[in-house]
């Protein structure tokens, strides 16, 4: 596996080993200006410099990789008026640019929808948007099914 050609994986935070979580934390401290040097950041999180340098170029929050991309979402919705409209309004509020919407015929009171969103101008990361979509009454399921 080459440096830039390896397979990318999306892994939930709770599944990551402590050394990776500490590296992420150290990178955030540096990015936000809360620490001015790598030494200061790794000391604050309890990580060795060697471990930091080993992982730092291979770990990125999902939202950083999704900026300027096209994300395709799959949603399972209750078949009732206004649910899709609320979703589209919420995407527009985040400044996501909707490229396509595909909705299946409702079966047994549920409809499946896929939405492709350009994320370049979004005001929030895709994870926060997904969480807010899950909180809309009538949204049963949300997941990312593609990224370009």
NORQUI-V594678 format. One record per residue. RES is the residue in one small letter. SS is DSSP state (2 for helix, 1 for strand, 0 for the rest). PSI is psi in whole degrees, -180 to 180 (NA if undefined). NEAR is the number of other ideal C-beta (glycine too) atoms within 8 Angstrom. Layout:
res->[RES:RES]
ss->[SS:SS]
psi->[PSI:PSI]
near->[NEAR:NEAR]
This chain:
res->[x:x:x:x:x:x:x:x:x:x:x:x:x:x:x:x:x:x:x:x:x:x:x:x:x:x:x:x:x:x:x:x:x:x:x:x:x:x:x:x:x:x:x:x:x:x:x:x:x:x:x:x:x:x:x:x:x:x:x:x:x:x:x:x:x:x:x:x:x:x:x:x:x:x:x:x:x:x:x:x:x:x:x:x:x:x:x:x:x:x:x:x:x:x:x:x:x:x:x:x:x:x:x:x:x:x:x:x:x:x:x:x:x:x:x:x:x:x:x:x:x:x:x:x:x:x:x:x:x:x:x:x:x:x:x:x:x:x:x:x:x:x:x:x:x:x:x:x]
ss->[0:0:0:0:0:0:0:0:0:0:0:0:2:2:2:0:0:2:2:2:2:2:2:2:2:2:2:2:2:2:2:0:0:0:0:0:0:2:2:2:2:2:2:2:2:0:0:0:2:2:2:2:2:2:2:2:2:2:0:0:0:2:2:2:2:2:0:0:0:1:1:1:1:1:1:1:1:1:0:0:0:0:2:2:2:2:2:2:2:2:2:2:2:0:0:0:1:1:1:1:1:1:1:0:0:0:1:0:0:1:1:1:1:1:1:1:1:1:0:0:0:0:0:0:0:2:2:2:2:2:2:2:2:2:0:0:0:0:1:1:1:1:1:1:1:1:1:0]
psi->[120:167:-45:-3:3:158:138:143:147:115:134:144:-41:-14:-6:144:158:-39:-37:-43:-40:-37:-44:-46:-45:-43:-40:-42:-42:-43:-40:-2:15:-20:141:-15:158:-42:-46:-44:-47:-34:-42:-36:-6:49:147:153:-39:-44:-41:-50:-28:-39:-19:-35:4:0:125:140:146:-40:-31:-38:-22:-11:133:16:178:122:133:124:146:133:142:121:148:142:86:151:139:-13:-52:-38:-42:-39:-47:-39:-43:-40:-42:-39:-32:0:25:139:110:124:-42:152:126:121:131:165:131:134:131:39:6:145:139:142:138:137:128:129:130:127:1:-43:12:143:-10:165:160:-30:-43:-40:-47:-42:-41:-32:-38:-28:-6:131:125:-9:116:-33:143:140:155:124:-7:156:133:NA]
near->[4:5:4:4:5:7:4:5:4:5:6:5:6:4:5:10:5:6:9:10:10:14:14:11:9:17:11:9:13:11:6:6:6:6:10:4:6:9:7:10:14:15:7:9:10:6:11:6:9:6:12:15:7:6:11:10:4:4:9:5:7:10:9:7:10:11:9:4:11:11:12:12:14:12:13:10:14:10:7:6:3:7:13:10:7:10:15:10:8:12:13:9:6:11:8:12:8:12:7:7:9:7:7:8:4:8:7:4:6:11:12:10:14:12:13:12:14:11:13:8:8:13:5:6:10:12:8:9:14:11:8:9:14:8:6:11:4:10:15:7:7:9:6:11:7:8:9:4]
